Amino acid sequence: MPKVLVVDDEPKILKIVEHCLIREGYEVITALDGCQAIELFLRQEPDLVILDLMLPHVDGF
C-alpha cells in the first residue's frame, strides 16, 4: 500500500485530505508543522508528500 505524508498546519484540512486518501486505499501519515514533517519523512520514508508551503517553524520550501 503506498504511503503518503500529508503536511498542513490546519487540522480540518489535514483531516479532509487524510480521509480522502484512506478511502482510496493509501496509508496516510500526517504532520502539523515542518519540523514534524521532516522527522516523519526520515523515519517513515513515504512514497509521496503533500505539503503546505506556509507552515510554522520550517516552511514548505
C-alpha distance matrix in Angstrom:
0.0 3.8 6.4 9.7 13.1 15.6 19.2 22.2 25.4 25.8 24.1 24.5 22.7 19.9 19.5 19.7 17.0 14.7 15.5 14.9 11.4 10.4 12.4 10.5 7.1 6.0 6.4 10.0 12.7 16.2 19.4 22.9 24.7 24.5 25.3 22.5 20.1 21.3 21.0 17.4 16.6 18.4 17.0 13.3 12.9 10.7 9.7 11.9 14.7 16.6 20.0 23.2 26.2 28.7 27.6 29.8 30.6 28.7 28.2 25.3 27.3
3.8 0.0 3.8 6.6 10.2 12.8 16.4 19.5 22.9 23.6 22.3 22.8 20.6 17.9 18.2 18.3 15.1 13.3 14.9 14.0 10.2 10.4 12.8 10.5 8.1 5.5 6.1 8.6 11.0 14.2 17.2 20.7 22.0 21.6 22.6 20.2 17.3 18.5 18.8 15.3 13.9 16.0 15.4 11.6 10.6 7.7 6.1 8.0 11.1 13.2 16.5 20.0 22.7 25.4 24.5 27.0 27.7 25.5 24.8 21.8 23.6
6.4 3.8 0.0 3.8 6.8 9.9 13.2 16.5 19.7 20.7 19.4 20.4 18.4 15.3 15.9 16.6 13.5 11.4 13.7 13.5 9.8 10.0 13.2 11.7 9.5 6.0 4.7 5.8 7.4 10.7 13.6 17.1 18.5 18.1 19.0 16.4 13.7 15.1 15.2 11.6 10.6 13.0 12.3 8.5 8.1 4.9 5.3 6.7 8.8 11.1 14.0 17.4 20.2 22.7 21.4 23.6 24.2 22.2 21.8 19.1 21.2
9.7 6.6 3.8 0.0 3.8 6.3 9.7 13.0 16.3 17.3 16.5 17.4 15.0 12.2 13.4 13.9 10.5 9.1 12.0 11.7 8.3 9.6 12.8 11.6 10.6 6.8 6.2 5.0 6.1 8.4 11.0 14.3 15.6 15.4 16.8 14.5 11.5 13.4 14.2 10.8 9.7 12.9 12.9 9.6 9.1 5.4 5.9 4.8 5.7 7.3 10.4 13.7 16.6 19.0 18.0 20.4 21.4 19.4 18.6 15.8 18.1
13.1 10.2 6.8 3.8 0.0 3.8 6.5 10.0 13.2 14.7 14.2 15.8 13.6 10.4 12.4 13.6 10.5 9.2 12.8 13.2 10.4 11.8 15.2 14.6 13.8 10.1 8.7 6.0 4.7 5.6 7.5 10.8 11.8 11.7 13.1 10.8 7.8 10.1 11.1 7.9 7.3 11.0 11.3 8.7 8.8 6.0 8.0 6.3 4.7 6.2 8.0 11.2 14.0 16.1 14.6 16.8 17.7 15.8 15.3 12.8 15.5
15.6 12.8 9.9 6.3 3.8 0.0 3.8 6.7 10.1 11.2 10.9 12.3 9.9 7.0 9.6 10.6 7.6 7.3 11.1 11.5 9.7 11.6 14.6 14.5 14.6 11.4 10.5 7.1 6.2 4.9 6.4 8.7 10.3 10.9 13.1 11.0 8.3 11.5 12.9 10.3 10.2 13.9 14.4 12.2 12.6 9.8 11.2 8.5 5.9 4.8 6.1 8.4 11.7 13.5 12.2 14.8 16.4 14.9 13.9 11.5 14.7
19.2 16.4 13.2 9.7 6.5 3.8 0.0 3.8 7.0 9.1 9.7 11.9 9.6 7.2 10.6 12.1 9.8 10.0 13.7 14.5 13.2 15.1 18.0 18.2 18.4 15.2 14.1 10.5 8.6 5.8 4.8 5.9 6.7 7.6 10.3 8.8 6.5 9.9 11.8 10.2 10.4 14.0 14.9 13.7 14.1 12.0 13.8 11.1 7.6 6.2 4.9 6.0 9.0 10.2 8.5 11.0 12.8 11.5 10.5 8.7 12.3
22.2 19.5 16.5 13.0 10.0 6.7 3.8 0.0 3.8 5.5 7.2 9.2 7.1 5.9 9.7 11.0 9.7 10.8 14.0 14.9 14.6 16.6 19.1 19.6 20.4 17.6 16.7 13.0 11.4 8.0 6.6 5.3 6.6 8.6 11.7 10.6 9.3 12.7 14.6 13.4 14.0 17.4 18.3 17.3 17.9 15.8 17.4 14.4 10.9 8.5 6.6 5.2 8.4 8.3 6.9 9.5 12.2 11.7 10.3 9.4 13.1
25.4 22.9 19.7 16.3 13.2 10.1 7.0 3.8 0.0 3.8 6.2 9.0 8.3 7.7 10.9 12.8 12.5 13.3 16.2 17.6 17.7 19.3 21.8 22.8 23.5 20.8 19.6 15.8 13.8 10.0 7.7 4.5 5.8 8.9 11.5 10.8 10.7 14.0 15.5 14.9 16.2 19.3 20.0 19.4 20.5 18.8 20.8 18.0 14.4 12.3 9.9 7.8 9.9 8.2 6.1 7.3 10.6 11.2 10.5 10.8 14.5
25.8 23.6 20.7 17.3 14.7 11.2 9.1 5.5 3.8 0.0 3.8 5.6 5.6 6.3 8.8 10.4 11.0 12.3 14.5 16.0 16.9 18.4 20.3 21.7 22.9 20.7 19.9 16.2 14.8 11.2 10.0 7.2 9.5 12.6 15.1 14.0 13.8 17.4 18.7 17.6 18.9 22.2 22.7 21.6 22.8 20.7 22.3 19.4 16.2 13.4 11.9 9.6 12.1 10.5 9.4 10.7 14.2 15.0 13.8 13.8 17.4
24.1 22.3 19.4 16.5 14.2 10.9 9.7 7.2 6.2 3.8 0.0 3.8 5.5 4.9 6.1 8.7 10.0 10.2 12.1 14.3 15.3 16.1 18.1 20.0 21.0 18.9 17.9 14.3 13.1 9.7 9.4 7.4 10.7 14.1 16.0 14.1 14.2 17.9 18.6 17.0 18.8 22.1 21.8 20.6 22.2 20.1 21.9 19.4 16.6 14.2 13.5 12.1 15.1 13.9 12.3 13.2 16.3 17.2 16.6 16.3 20.1
24.5 22.8 20.4 17.4 15.8 12.3 11.9 9.2 9.0 5.6 3.8 0.0 3.8 5.4 5.2 6.3 8.8 9.9 10.7 12.6 14.4 15.4 16.7 18.8 20.3 18.8 18.5 15.2 14.9 11.9 12.5 10.9 14.1 17.2 19.5 17.5 17.2 21.0 21.8 19.9 21.4 24.8 24.6 22.9 24.3 21.7 23.1 20.4 17.9 15.0 14.8 13.3 16.5 15.6 14.7 16.2 19.5 20.2 19.0 18.4 22.0
22.7 20.6 18.4 15.0 13.6 9.9 9.6 7.1 8.3 5.6 5.5 3.8 0.0 3.8 5.5 5.2 6.2 8.4 9.9 10.8 12.4 14.2 15.6 17.0 18.7 17.0 17.1 13.7 13.8 10.9 11.6 10.5 13.2 15.7 18.5 16.8 15.7 19.3 20.7 18.7 19.5 23.2 23.4 21.5 22.3 19.5 20.4 17.4 14.9 11.7 11.6 10.3 13.7 13.4 13.2 15.4 18.7 18.7 17.0 15.8 19.2
19.9 17.9 15.3 12.2 10.4 7.0 7.2 5.9 7.7 6.3 4.9 5.4 3.8 0.0 3.8 5.6 5.4 6.0 8.5 10.1 10.7 12.1 14.2 15.6 16.6 14.5 14.0 10.4 10.1 7.2 8.3 8.2 11.3 13.8 16.1 13.9 12.8 16.5 17.5 15.3 16.3 19.9 19.9 17.9 19.1 16.4 17.7 15.1 12.6 10.1 10.4 10.0 13.7 13.8 12.7 14.7 17.5 17.4 16.2 14.9 18.5
19.5 18.2 15.9 13.4 12.4 9.6 10.6 9.7 10.9 8.8 6.1 5.2 5.5 3.8 0.0 3.8 5.6 5.0 6.0 8.6 9.9 10.4 12.1 14.3 15.4 13.9 13.5 10.4 10.9 8.8 10.8 11.0 14.5 17.2 19.1 16.5 15.7 19.4 19.9 17.3 18.7 22.1 21.5 19.3 20.7 17.9 19.3 17.0 15.2 13.0 13.9 13.8 17.4 17.5 16.3 18.1 20.9 20.9 20.0 18.7 22.3
19.7 18.3 16.6 13.9 13.6 10.6 12.1 11.0 12.8 10.4 8.7 6.3 5.2 5.6 3.8 0.0 3.8 5.5 5.2 6.3 8.7 10.1 10.7 12.7 14.6 13.7 14.3 11.7 13.0 11.4 13.5 13.7 16.8 19.2 21.6 19.2 17.9 21.5 22.4 19.7 20.5 24.1 23.8 21.3 22.2 19.0 19.6 17.0 15.5 12.7 14.1 13.9 17.6 18.1 17.7 20.0 23.0 22.7 21.1 19.4 22.7
17.0 15.1 13.5 10.5 10.5 7.6 9.8 9.7 12.5 11.0 10.0 8.8 6.2 5.4 5.6 3.8 0.0 3.8 5.5 5.2 6.2 8.6 10.0 10.8 12.6 11.1 11.9 9.3 10.8 9.7 12.0 12.9 15.6 17.3 19.9 17.6 15.6 19.0 20.2 17.4 17.6 21.3 21.3 18.6 19.0 15.7 16.0 13.3 11.9 9.3 11.2 11.8 15.6 16.8 16.5 19.2 21.8 20.9 19.3 17.0 20.2
14.7 13.3 11.4 9.1 9.2 7.3 10.0 10.8 13.3 12.3 10.2 9.9 8.4 6.0 5.0 5.5 3.8 0.0 3.8 5.5 5.3 6.1 8.5 10.0 10.8 9.0 9.0 6.3 8.1 7.7 10.8 12.5 15.5 17.3 19.2 16.4 14.7 18.1 18.7 15.5 16.2 19.7 19.1 16.2 17.2 14.1 14.9 13.0 12.0 10.4 12.5 13.7 17.5 18.6 17.6 19.9 22.1 21.4 20.3 18.3 21.5
15.5 14.9 13.7 12.0 12.8 11.1 13.7 14.0 16.2 14.5 12.1 10.7 9.9 8.5 6.0 5.2 5.5 3.8 0.0 3.8 5.5 5.3 6.1 8.7 10.1 9.7 10.4 8.8 11.3 11.2 14.4 15.7 19.0 21.0 22.9 20.0 18.5 21.9 22.3 19.0 19.8 23.2 22.3 19.3 20.4 17.1 17.6 16.0 15.5 13.7 16.0 16.9 20.8 21.7 20.9 23.1 25.6 25.0 23.9 21.8 25.1
14.9 14.0 13.5 11.7 13.2 11.5 14.5 14.9 17.6 16.0 14.3 12.6 10.8 10.1 8.6 6.3 5.2 5.5 3.8 0.0 3.8 5.6 5.2 6.5 9.0 9.0 11.0 9.9 12.9 13.0 16.2 17.6 20.4 22.0 24.3 21.7 19.6 22.8 23.6 20.3 20.5 24.0 23.5 20.2 20.6 17.1 16.7 14.8 14.7 12.8 15.6 16.7 20.4 21.9 21.6 24.3 26.8 25.8 24.2 21.7 24.6
11.4 10.2 9.8 8.3 10.4 9.7 13.2 14.6 17.7 16.9 15.3 14.4 12.4 10.7 9.9 8.7 6.2 5.3 5.5 3.8 0.0 3.8 5.4 5.1 6.5 5.5 7.6 7.1 10.4 11.4 14.8 17.0 19.5 20.6 22.6 20.0 17.6 20.4 21.2 17.7 17.5 20.9 20.4 17.0 17.2 13.5 13.1 11.6 12.1 10.9 14.2 16.1 19.7 21.6 21.1 23.8 25.9 24.6 23.2 20.4 23.2
10.4 10.4 10.0 9.6 11.8 11.6 15.1 16.6 19.3 18.4 16.1 15.4 14.2 12.1 10.4 10.1 8.6 6.1 5.3 5.6 3.8 0.0 3.8 5.3 5.1 5.0 6.3 6.6 10.2 11.9 15.6 17.9 20.8 22.1 23.7 20.6 18.7 21.6 21.7 18.0 18.4 21.5 20.3 16.8 17.6 14.4 14.4 13.7 14.4 13.9 16.9 18.9 22.6 24.2 23.2 25.6 27.5 26.4 25.5 23.0 25.9
12.4 12.8 13.2 12.8 15.2 14.6 18.0 19.1 21.8 20.3 18.1 16.7 15.6 14.2 12.1 10.7 10.0 8.5 6.1 5.2 5.4 3.8 0.0 3.8 5.5 7.4 9.7 10.4 13.9 15.3 18.9 21.0 23.9 25.3 27.1 24.1 22.2 25.1 25.4 21.7 22.0 25.1 24.0 20.4 21.0 17.7 17.2 16.4 17.3 16.3 19.4 21.1 24.8 26.4 25.9 28.3 30.5 29.5 28.2 25.6 28.5
10.5 10.5 11.7 11.6 14.6 14.5 18.2 19.6 22.8 21.7 20.0 18.8 17.0 15.6 14.3 12.7 10.8 10.0 8.7 6.5 5.1 5.3 3.8 0.0 3.8 6.0 9.3 10.6 14.4 16.1 19.7 22.0 24.5 25.4 27.3 24.6 22.1 24.7 25.3 21.6 21.2 24.3 23.5 19.8 19.8 16.2 15.0 14.3 15.8 15.2 18.7 20.8 24.3 26.4 26.1 28.9 30.9 29.4 27.9 25.0 27.4
7.1 8.1 9.5 10.6 13.8 14.6 18.4 20.4 23.5 22.9 21.0 20.3 18.7 16.6 15.4 14.6 12.6 10.8 10.1 9.0 6.5 5.1 5.5 3.8 0.0 3.8 6.8 9.3 13.0 15.5 19.2 22.0 24.4 25.2 26.6 23.7 21.4 23.6 23.8 20.0 19.7 22.4 21.3 17.5 17.6 14.4 13.5 13.7 15.6 15.8 19.4 21.9 25.3 27.5 26.8 29.3 30.9 29.4 28.3 25.5 27.9
6.0 5.5 6.0 6.8 10.1 11.4 15.2 17.6 20.8 20.7 18.9 18.8 17.0 14.5 13.9 13.7 11.1 9.0 9.7 9.0 5.5 5.0 7.4 6.0 3.8 0.0 3.8 6.0 9.7 12.4 15.9 19.0 21.1 21.6 23.0 20.2 17.7 19.9 20.1 16.3 15.9 18.7 17.7 14.0 14.0 10.7 10.1 10.3 12.1 12.7 16.2 18.9 22.3 24.5 23.6 26.1 27.5 25.8 24.9 22.1 24.5
6.4 6.1 4.7 6.2 8.7 10.5 14.1 16.7 19.6 19.9 17.9 18.5 17.1 14.0 13.5 14.3 11.9 9.0 10.4 11.0 7.6 6.3 9.7 9.3 6.8 3.8 0.0 3.8 6.9 10.2 13.8 17.1 19.3 19.9 20.7 17.6 15.6 17.7 17.3 13.5 13.6 16.2 14.7 11.0 11.9 9.1 9.9 10.5 11.9 13.0 16.0 18.8 22.0 24.0 22.5 24.6 25.7 24.2 23.9 21.4 24.0
10.0 8.6 5.8 5.0 6.0 7.1 10.5 13.0 15.8 16.2 14.3 15.2 13.7 10.4 10.4 11.7 9.3 6.3 8.8 9.9 7.1 6.6 10.4 10.6 9.3 6.0 3.8 0.0 3.8 6.5 10.2 13.4 15.7 16.6 17.6 14.5 12.6 15.2 15.1 11.4 11.9 15.0 13.8 10.5 11.7 8.8 10.3 9.8 9.9 10.4 13.0 15.5 18.8 20.5 18.9 20.9 22.2 21.0 20.6 18.3 21.3
12.7 11.0 7.4 6.1 4.7 6.2 8.6 11.4 13.8 14.8 13.1 14.9 13.8 10.1 10.9 13.0 10.8 8.1 11.3 12.9 10.4 10.2 13.9 14.4 13.0 9.7 6.9 3.8 0.0 3.8 7.0 10.6 12.7 13.5 14.1 10.8 9.3 12.0 11.5 7.9 9.2 12.3 11.1 8.4 10.3 8.3 10.9 10.3 9.4 10.3 11.9 14.2 17.3 18.7 16.6 18.1 19.0 18.0 18.1 16.3 19.4
16.2 14.2 10.7 8.4 5.6 4.9 5.8 8.0 10.0 11.2 9.7 11.9 10.9 7.2 8.8 11.4 9.7 7.7 11.2 13.0 11.4 11.9 15.3 16.1 15.5 12.4 10.2 6.5 3.8 0.0 3.8 6.9 9.5 11.0 12.1 8.9 7.8 11.2 11.3 8.4 10.1 13.4 12.8 11.0 12.8 10.8 13.4 11.9 9.7 9.6 10.1 11.7 14.8 15.6 13.3 14.8 16.1 15.5 15.5 14.1 17.6
19.4 17.2 13.6 11.0 7.5 6.4 4.8 6.6 7.7 10.0 9.4 12.5 11.6 8.3 10.8 13.5 12.0 10.8 14.4 16.2 14.8 15.6 18.9 19.7 19.2 15.9 13.8 10.2 7.0 3.8 0.0 3.8 5.8 7.6 8.6 5.7 5.3 9.0 9.4 7.7 9.7 12.7 12.7 12.0 13.7 12.4 15.2 13.5 10.6 10.3 9.5 10.3 12.9 13.2 10.3 11.3 12.4 12.0 12.5 11.8 15.4
22.9 20.7 17.1 14.3 10.8 8.7 5.9 5.3 4.5 7.2 7.4 10.9 10.5 8.2 11.0 13.7 12.9 12.5 15.7 17.6 17.0 17.9 21.0 22.0 22.0 19.0 17.1 13.4 10.6 6.9 3.8 0.0 3.8 7.2 8.7 6.9 7.4 10.9 11.7 11.0 12.9 15.7 16.0 15.6 17.2 16.0 18.6 16.4 13.1 12.0 10.2 9.7 11.9 11.1 8.0 8.4 10.3 10.8 11.2 11.5 15.2
24.7 22.0 18.5 15.6 11.8 10.3 6.7 6.6 5.8 9.5 10.7 14.1 13.2 11.3 14.5 16.8 15.6 15.5 19.0 20.4 19.5 20.8 23.9 24.5 24.4 21.1 19.3 15.7 12.7 9.5 5.8 3.8 0.0 3.8 5.7 5.6 6.2 8.9 10.3 10.7 12.1 14.6 15.6 15.9 17.1 16.4 18.9 16.7 13.2 12.5 9.8 9.1 10.1 9.2 5.6 5.6 6.8 7.1 8.0 8.9 12.4
24.5 21.6 18.1 15.4 11.7 10.9 7.6 8.6 8.9 12.6 14.1 17.2 15.7 13.8 17.2 19.2 17.3 17.3 21.0 22.0 20.6 22.1 25.3 25.4 25.2 21.6 19.9 16.6 13.5 11.0 7.6 7.2 3.8 0.0 3.8 5.5 4.9 6.2 8.7 9.8 10.3 12.4 14.2 14.9 15.4 15.1 17.6 15.5 12.0 12.0 9.1 9.1 9.2 9.2 6.1 6.6 6.2 4.5 5.9 6.7 9.5
25.3 22.6 19.0 16.8 13.1 13.1 10.3 11.7 11.5 15.1 16.0 19.5 18.5 16.1 19.1 21.6 19.9 19.2 22.9 24.3 22.6 23.7 27.1 27.3 26.6 23.0 20.7 17.6 14.1 12.1 8.6 8.7 5.7 3.8 0.0 3.8 5.4 5.3 6.4 8.7 10.0 11.1 12.6 14.1 15.2 15.7 18.7 17.3 14.2 14.9 12.4 12.9 12.9 12.7 9.4 8.5 6.6 6.0 8.9 10.1 12.4
22.5 20.2 16.4 14.5 10.8 11.0 8.8 10.6 10.8 14.0 14.1 17.5 16.8 13.9 16.5 19.2 17.6 16.4 20.0 21.7 20.0 20.6 24.1 24.6 23.7 20.2 17.6 14.5 10.8 8.9 5.7 6.9 5.6 5.5 3.8 0.0 3.8 5.5 5.2 6.1 8.5 10.1 10.6 11.7 13.4 13.7 17.0 15.8 13.0 13.8 12.1 13.0 14.1 14.1 10.7 10.3 9.5 9.2 11.4 11.7 14.6
20.1 17.3 13.7 11.5 7.8 8.3 6.5 9.3 10.7 13.8 14.2 17.2 15.7 12.8 15.7 17.9 15.6 14.7 18.5 19.6 17.6 18.7 22.2 22.1 21.4 17.7 15.6 12.6 9.3 7.8 5.3 7.4 6.2 4.9 5.4 3.8 0.0 3.8 5.5 5.2 5.9 8.6 9.9 10.1 11.0 10.8 13.7 12.2 9.3 10.4 8.9 10.6 11.9 12.9 10.1 11.1 10.8 9.2 10.2 9.4 12.2
21.3 18.5 15.1 13.4 10.1 11.5 9.9 12.7 14.0 17.4 17.9 21.0 19.3 16.5 19.4 21.5 19.0 18.1 21.9 22.8 20.4 21.6 25.1 24.7 23.6 19.9 17.7 15.2 12.0 11.2 9.0 10.9 8.9 6.2 5.3 5.5 3.8 0.0 3.8 5.5 5.0 6.2 8.6 10.0 10.2 11.1 14.0 13.1 10.7 12.6 11.1 13.0 13.4 14.7 12.1 12.7 11.3 9.1 10.8 10.1 11.9
21.0 18.8 15.2 14.2 11.1 12.9 11.8 14.6 15.5 18.7 18.6 21.8 20.7 17.5 19.9 22.4 20.2 18.7 22.3 23.6 21.2 21.7 25.4 25.3 23.8 20.1 17.3 15.1 11.5 11.3 9.4 11.7 10.3 8.7 6.4 5.2 5.5 3.8 0.0 3.8 5.5 5.4 6.2 8.4 9.9 11.5 15.0 14.9 12.9 15.0 14.0 15.9 16.8 17.7 14.7 14.6 13.1 11.8 14.0 13.7 15.7
17.4 15.3 11.6 10.8 7.9 10.3 10.2 13.4 14.9 17.6 17.0 19.9 18.7 15.3 17.3 19.7 17.4 15.5 19.0 20.3 17.7 18.0 21.7 21.6 20.0 16.3 13.5 11.4 7.9 8.4 7.7 11.0 10.7 9.8 8.7 6.1 5.2 5.5 3.8 0.0 3.8 5.5 5.1 5.5 7.6 8.5 12.2 12.2 10.6 12.9 12.7 15.1 16.8 18.0 15.3 15.9 15.1 13.8 15.2 14.2 16.5
16.6 13.9 10.6 9.7 7.3 10.2 10.4 14.0 16.2 18.9 18.8 21.4 19.5 16.3 18.7 20.5 17.6 16.2 19.8 20.5 17.5 18.4 22.0 21.2 19.7 15.9 13.6 11.9 9.2 10.1 9.7 12.9 12.1 10.3 10.0 8.5 5.9 5.0 5.5 3.8 0.0 3.8 5.6 5.5 5.3 6.3 9.6 9.7 8.4 11.4 11.5 14.5 15.7 17.7 15.5 16.8 16.0 13.8 14.6 12.9 14.7
18.4 16.0 13.0 12.9 11.0 13.9 14.0 17.4 19.3 22.2 22.1 24.8 23.2 19.9 22.1 24.1 21.3 19.7 23.2 24.0 20.9 21.5 25.1 24.3 22.4 18.7 16.2 15.0 12.3 13.4 12.7 15.7 14.6 12.4 11.1 10.1 8.6 6.2 5.4 5.5 3.8 0.0 3.8 5.9 5.7 8.6 11.7 12.6 11.9 15.1 14.9 17.8 18.6 20.5 18.2 18.9 17.4 15.2 16.7 15.4 16.6
17.0 15.4 12.3 12.9 11.3 14.4 14.9 18.3 20.0 22.7 21.8 24.6 23.4 19.9 21.5 23.8 21.3 19.1 22.3 23.5 20.4 20.3 24.0 23.5 21.3 17.7 14.7 13.8 11.1 12.8 12.7 16.0 15.6 14.2 12.6 10.6 9.9 8.6 6.2 5.1 5.6 3.8 0.0 3.8 5.9 8.8 12.4 13.8 13.5 16.5 16.8 19.7 21.0 22.6 20.0 20.5 19.2 17.6 19.3 18.1 19.8
13.3 11.6 8.5 9.6 8.7 12.2 13.7 17.3 19.4 21.6 20.6 22.9 21.5 17.9 19.3 21.3 18.6 16.2 19.3 20.2 17.0 16.8 20.4 19.8 17.5 14.0 11.0 10.5 8.4 11.0 12.0 15.6 15.9 14.9 14.1 11.7 10.1 10.0 8.4 5.5 5.5 5.9 3.8 0.0 3.8 5.7 9.3 11.1 11.3 14.4 15.5 18.6 20.5 22.4 20.1 21.2 20.5 18.8 19.8 18.1 20.0
12.9 10.6 8.1 9.1 8.8 12.6 14.1 17.9 20.5 22.8 22.2 24.3 22.3 19.1 20.7 22.2 19.0 17.2 20.4 20.6 17.2 17.6 21.0 19.8 17.6 14.0 11.9 11.7 10.3 12.8 13.7 17.2 17.1 15.4 15.2 13.4 11.0 10.2 9.9 7.6 5.3 5.7 5.9 3.8 0.0 3.8 6.7 8.8 9.8 13.4 14.7 18.2 19.8 22.2 20.4 21.9 21.3 18.9 19.4 17.2 18.6
10.7 7.7 4.9 5.4 6.0 9.8 12.0 15.8 18.8 20.7 20.1 21.7 19.5 16.4 17.9 19.0 15.7 14.1 17.1 17.1 13.5 14.4 17.7 16.2 14.4 10.7 9.1 8.8 8.3 10.8 12.4 16.0 16.4 15.1 15.7 13.7 10.8 11.1 11.5 8.5 6.3 8.6 8.8 5.7 3.8 0.0 3.8 5.5 6.9 10.3 12.4 16.0 18.1 20.7 19.2 21.3 21.3 18.9 18.8 16.1 17.8
9.7 6.1 5.3 5.9 8.0 11.2 13.8 17.4 20.8 22.3 21.9 23.1 20.4 17.7 19.3 19.6 16.0 14.9 17.6 16.7 13.1 14.4 17.2 15.0 13.5 10.1 9.9 10.3 10.9 13.4 15.2 18.6 18.9 17.6 18.7 17.0 13.7 14.0 15.0 12.2 9.6 11.7 12.4 9.3 6.7 3.8 0.0 3.8 7.1 10.3 13.0 16.8 18.8 21.8 21.0 23.5 23.7 21.0 20.4 17.2 18.5
11.9 8.0 6.7 4.8 6.3 8.5 11.1 14.4 18.0 19.4 19.4 20.4 17.4 15.1 17.0 17.0 13.3 13.0 16.0 14.8 11.6 13.7 16.4 14.3 13.7 10.3 10.5 9.8 10.3 11.9 13.5 16.4 16.7 15.5 17.3 15.8 12.2 13.1 14.9 12.2 9.7 12.6 13.8 11.1 8.8 5.5 3.8 0.0 3.8 6.7 9.6 13.3 15.4 18.5 18.1 20.9 21.6 18.8 17.6 14.3 15.7
14.7 11.1 8.8 5.7 4.7 5.9 7.6 10.9 14.4 16.2 16.6 17.9 14.9 12.6 15.2 15.5 11.9 12.0 15.5 14.7 12.1 14.4 17.3 15.8 15.6 12.1 11.9 9.9 9.4 9.7 10.6 13.1 13.2 12.0 14.2 13.0 9.3 10.7 12.9 10.6 8.4 11.9 13.5 11.3 9.8 6.9 7.1 3.8 0.0 3.8 5.9 9.7 11.8 14.8 14.2 17.1 17.9 15.3 14.0 10.7 12.6
16.6 13.2 11.1 7.3 6.2 4.8 6.2 8.5 12.3 13.4 14.2 15.0 11.7 10.1 13.0 12.7 9.3 10.4 13.7 12.8 10.9 13.9 16.3 15.2 15.8 12.7 13.0 10.4 10.3 9.6 10.3 12.0 12.5 12.0 14.9 13.8 10.4 12.6 15.0 12.9 11.4 15.1 16.5 14.4 13.4 10.3 10.3 6.7 3.8 0.0 3.8 7.0 9.8 12.6 12.6 15.9 17.5 15.2 13.2 9.9 12.3
20.0 16.5 14.0 10.4 8.0 6.1 4.9 6.6 9.9 11.9 13.5 14.8 11.6 10.4 13.9 14.1 11.2 12.5 16.0 15.6 14.2 16.9 19.4 18.7 19.4 16.2 16.0 13.0 11.9 10.1 9.5 10.2 9.8 9.1 12.4 12.1 8.9 11.1 14.0 12.7 11.5 14.9 16.8 15.5 14.7 12.4 13.0 9.6 5.9 3.8 0.0 3.8 6.2 9.0 9.1 12.5 14.1 11.7 9.5 6.3 9.1
23.2 20.0 17.4 13.7 11.2 8.4 6.0 5.2 7.8 9.6 12.1 13.3 10.3 10.0 13.8 13.9 11.8 13.7 16.9 16.7 16.1 18.9 21.1 20.8 21.9 18.9 18.8 15.5 14.2 11.7 10.3 9.7 9.1 9.1 12.9 13.0 10.6 13.0 15.9 15.1 14.5 17.8 19.7 18.6 18.2 16.0 16.8 13.3 9.7 7.0 3.8 0.0 3.8 5.7 6.6 10.3 12.7 10.9 8.1 5.9 9.0
26.2 22.7 20.2 16.6 14.0 11.7 9.0 8.4 9.9 12.1 15.1 16.5 13.7 13.7 17.4 17.6 15.6 17.5 20.8 20.4 19.7 22.6 24.8 24.3 25.3 22.3 22.0 18.8 17.3 14.8 12.9 11.9 10.1 9.2 12.9 14.1 11.9 13.4 16.8 16.8 15.7 18.6 21.0 20.5 19.8 18.1 18.8 15.4 11.8 9.8 6.2 3.8 0.0 3.8 6.0 9.6 11.5 9.3 5.7 3.8 6.1
28.7 25.4 22.7 19.0 16.1 13.5 10.2 8.3 8.2 10.5 13.9 15.6 13.4 13.8 17.5 18.1 16.8 18.6 21.7 21.9 21.6 24.2 26.4 26.4 27.5 24.5 24.0 20.5 18.7 15.6 13.2 11.1 9.2 9.2 12.7 14.1 12.9 14.7 17.7 18.0 17.7 20.5 22.6 22.4 22.2 20.7 21.8 18.5 14.8 12.6 9.0 5.7 3.8 0.0 3.8 7.0 9.6 8.6 5.4 6.1 8.4
27.6 24.5 21.4 18.0 14.6 12.2 8.5 6.9 6.1 9.4 12.3 14.7 13.2 12.7 16.3 17.7 16.5 17.6 20.9 21.6 21.1 23.2 25.9 26.1 26.8 23.6 22.5 18.9 16.6 13.3 10.3 8.0 5.6 6.1 9.4 10.7 10.1 12.1 14.7 15.3 15.5 18.2 20.0 20.1 20.4 19.2 21.0 18.1 14.2 12.6 9.1 6.6 6.0 3.8 0.0 3.8 6.6 6.3 4.6 6.2 9.4
29.8 27.0 23.6 20.4 16.8 14.8 11.0 9.5 7.3 10.7 13.2 16.2 15.4 14.7 18.1 20.0 19.2 19.9 23.1 24.3 23.8 25.6 28.3 28.9 29.3 26.1 24.6 20.9 18.1 14.8 11.3 8.4 5.6 6.6 8.5 10.3 11.1 12.7 14.6 15.9 16.8 18.9 20.5 21.2 21.9 21.3 23.5 20.9 17.1 15.9 12.5 10.3 9.6 7.0 3.8 0.0 3.8 5.8 6.3 9.1 11.8
30.6 27.7 24.2 21.4 17.7 16.4 12.8 12.2 10.6 14.2 16.3 19.5 18.7 17.5 20.9 23.0 21.8 22.1 25.6 26.8 25.9 27.5 30.5 30.9 30.9 27.5 25.7 22.2 19.0 16.1 12.4 10.3 6.8 6.2 6.6 9.5 10.8 11.3 13.1 15.1 16.0 17.4 19.2 20.5 21.3 21.3 23.7 21.6 17.9 17.5 14.1 12.7 11.5 9.6 6.6 3.8 0.0 3.8 6.5 9.8 11.8
28.7 25.5 22.2 19.4 15.8 14.9 11.5 11.7 11.2 15.0 17.2 20.2 18.7 17.4 20.9 22.7 20.9 21.4 25.0 25.8 24.6 26.4 29.5 29.4 29.4 25.8 24.2 21.0 18.0 15.5 12.0 10.8 7.1 4.5 6.0 9.2 9.2 9.1 11.8 13.8 13.8 15.2 17.6 18.8 18.9 18.9 21.0 18.8 15.3 15.2 11.7 10.9 9.3 8.6 6.3 5.8 3.8 0.0 3.8 6.7 8.3
28.2 24.8 21.8 18.6 15.3 13.9 10.5 10.3 10.5 13.8 16.6 19.0 17.0 16.2 20.0 21.1 19.3 20.3 23.9 24.2 23.2 25.5 28.2 27.9 28.3 24.9 23.9 20.6 18.1 15.5 12.5 11.2 8.0 5.9 8.9 11.4 10.2 10.8 14.0 15.2 14.6 16.7 19.3 19.8 19.4 18.8 20.4 17.6 14.0 13.2 9.5 8.1 5.7 5.4 4.6 6.3 6.5 3.8 0.0 3.8 5.5
25.3 21.8 19.1 15.8 12.8 11.5 8.7 9.4 10.8 13.8 16.3 18.4 15.8 14.9 18.7 19.4 17.0 18.3 21.8 21.7 20.4 23.0 25.6 25.0 25.5 22.1 21.4 18.3 16.3 14.1 11.8 11.5 8.9 6.7 10.1 11.7 9.4 10.1 13.7 14.2 12.9 15.4 18.1 18.1 17.2 16.1 17.2 14.3 10.7 9.9 6.3 5.9 3.8 6.1 6.2 9.1 9.8 6.7 3.8 0.0 3.8
27.3 23.6 21.2 18.1 15.5 14.7 12.3 13.1 14.5 17.4 20.1 22.0 19.2 18.5 22.3 22.7 20.2 21.5 25.1 24.6 23.2 25.9 28.5 27.4 27.9 24.5 24.0 21.3 19.4 17.6 15.4 15.2 12.4 9.5 12.4 14.6 12.2 11.9 15.7 16.5 14.7 16.6 19.8 20.0 18.6 17.8 18.5 15.7 12.6 12.3 9.1 9.0 6.1 8.4 9.4 11.8 11.8 8.3 5.5 3.8 0.0
